[in-house]
C-alpha cells in the first residue's frame, strides 16, 4: 500500500454534539508519505507488516526473506501476489533461490537463464518443485488477494480520519494498529463472492 500521506490538520476537531456530527478541519499540512508492505496468513488472519519510505524490489525481497525466516514451522510456503513487477524481480528470484538452498546458475538479467526476462523469472517463482511457491492473481484482479481486504480495514480504521504530525507518527500508528489487529481482530476472512455470474457466462 503506497503513498500513505501523513496529513496533519491545522486545527483540532470539534467534538460531536447532540444532532451534530464531529466537525473536522479540511485544511492540512503534508509531512510526506509511507508505504506498507504486508502479508496476511489466510489460515489465521494474522498480519505481518513493514512500514517505510520506499517499495523497491529490494524492499519486497527483504520482506519476503524475513517472512519466511520467521515461519520455520512451515515446510512449504505459498505466496499470493499481484502482477506488480517487483513481485517478479531479480532480487526476489535470488532471495527465493537462496531460501530454497538451490545451487543453480540463475543466468544474467536481460540476457540468459532464469533471470533473462520477467516471464522466465515468473515461471521459476511459480514452479511447485521447491518449498516456496509464488502464485499470481490475474491481471486487473489484485482484489482477489486477501491482503487487499486488510488494506481496506487499515484505511478505514487508521488512515481515513487520521491526524499525523510526521511520517514517524504515521508509521508508529500504522504498526500499532497491526499489533492491535493481530491481538484483537485477526481471524480468517470468509469469502462471500461465489463467482456464479462468471460460471454462467462460461
WOZISUL-V943716 format. One line per field, one symbol per residue. phi: phi as a letter, one per 20 degrees, with the letter a starting at -180 (. if undefined). psi: psi as a letter, one per 20 degrees, with the letter a starting at -180 (. if undefined). A space follows every 10 residues. Layout:
BEGIN
phi = ???
psi = ???
END
This chain:
BEGIN
phi = .dmfeeddff bffeffcgmb fgddfeebde docccddbcd effcnfddbc caecceffgf fffffffffe cffefcdddd ceegffecef ffgffffffe leeceencgn cbmgegbfff fffffefeec fccdddffgm cfffefffff gffgffeceg dfcceaffff fffffffgff ffecdfaffd fdeemfffff ff
psi = orkopnpppi qqqpqqrpjp rqpppiqrqp jarqpppqqp ohhhjqppqp pahrmrhhgg ghggghgghj liiphppopp rajphijkrg ggghghhghi lomqoiappi grbhigrhgh gggghipjkr ioppppqqqk kiiipihhgh hggggghggg jqopirhhgg gghghhhggg ghhhipqpqo pipijghggh h.
END
